[in-house]
Amino acid sequence: MAITKIHAIKSTLGKALAYIENPDKTDGQMLVSGYNCEPQTASIDFEMTAVLAHKARNLKRQRSTNLAYHLIQSFSPEDAVTPEQAHELGKKLAFEYTGGKYE
């Protein structure tokens, strides 16, 4: 049975992304992908989105309480899910969670 968790990232986005994209856990980052951004520039892309959102809303520049969300999924060995299948399922989960609106 699969387990899914969603955690808000409230600080140190760069460190969180480095942990999430760890080459030892992602087949040398072959199982890392992004939506409307590249994983290598995700922290910059997220920051740019925040700046543009604040400008569009005519708000003073301030940090949001949530910088990003970390979607986690785990599968039991009995599920017989390959890493590639898990990656595809993760991309679908992220798209459904964000509605395709966010990086």
Residue pairs with C-beta under 8 A, 6 or more apart in sequence:
1 76
1 79
2 73
2 74
2 75
2 76
2 79
2 81
2 89
3 73
3 74
3 75
4 71
4 72
4 73
4 74
4 93
5 71
5 72
5 73
6 69
6 70
6 71
6 72
6 97
7 69
7 70
7 72
8 65
8 66
8 68
8 69
8 70
9 16
9 66
9 67
9 68
9 69
9 70
10 65
10 66
10 67
11 67
13 43
13 46
13 47
13 67
13 68
14 43
16 68
16 70
17 39
17 42
17 43
20 32
20 70
21 29
21 32
21 39
23 29
26 32
27 83
29 39
31 83
31 84
31 86
31 87
32 39
33 39
33 87
33 91
34 42
34 45
34 103
35 91
35 94
35 95
35 98
35 100
35 102
35 103
36 45
36 102
36 103
37 45
37 46
37 103
38 45
42 103
45 103
46 67
46 68
46 103
49 102
49 103
50 64
50 67
51 61
54 60
54 61
54 62
69 97
71 90
71 93
71 94
71 97
73 86
73 89
73 90
73 93
75 81
75 86
81 89
